[in-house]
Amino acid sequence: MDLKSVIKKGAYFFMQNVLPEKLYQYVPQGLDMCLDLRKLPTELQPKVIFDVGANTGQTAVKLRDWFPNSVIHSFEPVEDSYKTLSKNIAQFKNIQAHKKALGSSIGQAEINILADSTMSSLDMIKSDKDLFLRKEMISISTVDQMMQDLNIDHLDLLKIDTEGYDLEVLKGAKSSLENGKISFLQVEAGMNPFNDRHVPLEYFNEFLKPYEFLPFGLYDQKLEWNGAKRLRFLNPVFISRKLALQSFES
């Protein structure tokens, strides 16, 4: 574990186990999504969560630590990652693993498996070629369909990390978005024109505008991998306008 990871892990431990919850409100917005969600009144905090692109369960376990009473559905289509995910969450009764990808339509597709499992994607870009290992056939559903299959009427948090496929996942949630059935959503967004992996932030803003979603916070800012001092991507979180007003009134 590198120094940066050690410091980050230590900061999370401090916030969760040392910092009194009554002081959460004094921590600046944008430091950590989970912390910012915990600042909300209890009735507005996430209770049903979709973790799309779960990989081996890193985010699911963190979400469970912050929201132990929530129900988390983790979606991971790649066989090896799914097996590790299932093992990592076995001790948690409120995390369920689903061997599926989510997209804009239901079907099957070949995913590109890369040497770094967190980067495997349905879309192949030039910079992936040196990391490419193989292709794997996977099953794809949609957010709308899975909410119906799981008998879920409302989704408090839709977290998406699908290496450039995030907008397709949102397209598969159109019915839920139109009917106000999603409160918060997180995506990965590209922040400069040289980033050919992530969907540009402005595309998400344009897509979400008709559904009246507003920025809630900008998290996990990352510079270019090659060391260039420009912002490559970050994780924006959006909040439904209705909930934003409700949380203000609370």
Solvent accessible surface area in square Angstrom, and as a share of the most:
residue,aa,sasa,rsa
1,M,165,0.74
2,D,89,0.46
3,L,133,0.66
4,K,141,0.60
5,S,44,0.28
6,V,75,0.43
7,I,109,0.56
8,K,88,0.37
9,K,129,0.55
10,G,39,0.37
11,A,47,0.37
12,Y,47,0.18
13,F,123,0.51
14,F,100,0.42
15,M,11,0.05
16,Q,58,0.26
17,N,95,0.49
18,V,84,0.48
19,L,28,0.14
20,P,62,0.39
21,E,89,0.40
22,K,164,0.70
23,L,71,0.36
24,Y,7,0.03
25,Q,111,0.49
26,Y,174,0.66
27,V,24,0.14
28,P,102,0.64
29,Q,97,0.43
30,G,24,0.23
31,L,114,0.57
32,D,6,0.03
33,M,16,0.07
34,C,2,0.01
35,L,0,0.00
36,D,2,0.01
37,L,0,0.00
38,R,50,0.18
39,K,31,0.13
40,L,25,0.12
41,P,40,0.25
42,T,103,0.60
43,E,110,0.49
44,L,17,0.08
45,Q,27,0.12
46,P,6,0.03
47,K,95,0.40
48,V,36,0.21
49,I,0,0.00
50,F,0,0.00
51,D,0,0.00
52,V,1,0.01
53,G,17,0.17
54,A,3,0.02
55,N,17,0.09
56,T,30,0.18
57,G,1,0.01
58,Q,100,0.44
59,T,40,0.23
60,A,0,0.00
61,V,42,0.24
62,K,53,0.22
63,L,0,0.00
64,R,74,0.27
65,D,64,0.33
66,W,1,0.00
67,F,9,0.04
68,P,68,0.43
69,N,144,0.74
70,S,2,0.01
71,V,58,0.33
72,I,0,0.00
73,H,10,0.04
74,S,0,0.00
75,F,0,0.00
76,E,10,0.05
77,P,10,0.07
78,V,10,0.05
79,E,62,0.28
80,D,84,0.43
81,S,7,0.04
82,Y,53,0.20
83,K,124,0.53
84,T,56,0.33
85,L,0,0.00
86,S,40,0.26
87,K,162,0.69
88,N,60,0.31
89,I,9,0.04
90,A,82,0.64
91,Q,143,0.63
92,F,30,0.13
93,K,201,0.85
94,N,29,0.15
95,I,9,0.05
96,Q,80,0.35
97,A,28,0.22
98,H,29,0.13
99,K,80,0.34
100,K,63,0.27
101,A,11,0.09
102,L,2,0.01
103,G,0,0.00
104,S,46,0.30
105,S,73,0.47
106,I,113,0.58
107,G,35,0.34
108,Q,134,0.60
109,A,32,0.25
110,E,89,0.40
111,I,11,0.06
112,N,6,0.03
113,I,10,0.05
114,L,4,0.02
115,A,67,0.52
116,D,60,0.31
117,S,51,0.33
118,T,67,0.39
119,M,41,0.18
120,S,16,0.10
121,S,3,0.02
122,L,34,0.17
123,D,68,0.35
124,M,75,0.34
125,I,26,0.13
126,K,171,0.72
127,S,76,0.49
128,D,2,0.01
129,K,134,0.57
130,D,142,0.74
131,L,60,0.30
132,F,74,0.31
133,L,106,0.53
134,R,95,0.35
135,K,106,0.45
136,E,31,0.14
137,M,109,0.49
138,I,5,0.02
139,S,41,0.26
140,I,14,0.07
141,S,5,0.03
142,T,13,0.08
143,V,0,0.00
144,D,38,0.20
145,Q,53,0.23
146,M,8,0.03
147,M,7,0.03
148,Q,136,0.60
149,D,88,0.45
150,L,50,0.25
151,N,139,0.71
152,I,26,0.13
153,D,104,0.54
154,H,71,0.32
155,L,0,0.00
156,D,25,0.13
157,L,0,0.00
158,L,0,0.00
159,K,7,0.03
160,I,0,0.00
161,D,46,0.24
162,T,24,0.14
163,E,18,0.08
164,G,16,0.15
165,Y,37,0.14
166,D,1,0.00
167,L,30,0.15
168,E,48,0.21
169,V,0,0.00
170,L,0,0.00
171,K,77,0.33
172,G,5,0.04
173,A,0,0.00
174,K,91,0.38
175,S,57,0.37
176,S,6,0.04
177,L,7,0.03
178,E,120,0.54
179,N,96,0.49
180,G,52,0.50
181,K,71,0.30
182,I,3,0.01
183,S,12,0.08
184,F,1,0.00
185,L,0,0.00
186,Q,15,0.07
187,V,0,0.00
188,E,14,0.06
189,A,0,0.00
190,G,4,0.04
191,M,65,0.29
192,N,27,0.14
193,P,129,0.81
194,F,142,0.59
195,N,12,0.06
196,D,85,0.44
197,R,19,0.07
198,H,10,0.04
199,V,18,0.11
200,P,43,0.27
201,L,32,0.16
202,E,108,0.49
203,Y,120,0.46
204,F,0,0.00
205,N,67,0.35
206,E,123,0.55
207,F,34,0.14
208,L,1,0.01
209,K,146,0.62
210,P,101,0.64
211,Y,39,0.15
212,E,96,0.43
213,F,17,0.07
214,L,77,0.38
215,P,97,0.61
216,F,34,0.14
217,G,10,0.10
218,L,81,0.40
219,Y,4,0.02
220,D,57,0.30
221,Q,115,0.51
222,K,54,0.23
223,L,85,0.42
224,E,15,0.07
225,W,154,0.54
226,N,123,0.63
227,G,43,0.41
228,A,32,0.25
229,K,173,0.73
230,R,91,0.33
231,L,47,0.23
232,R,20,0.07
233,F,15,0.06
234,L,3,0.02
235,N,17,0.09
236,P,3,0.02
237,V,1,0.01
238,F,5,0.02
239,I,8,0.04
240,S,18,0.12
241,R,114,0.41
242,K,164,0.70
243,L,17,0.08
244,A,26,0.20
245,L,88,0.44
246,Q,77,0.34
247,S,26,0.17
248,F,176,0.74
249,E,141,0.63
250,S,83,0.54
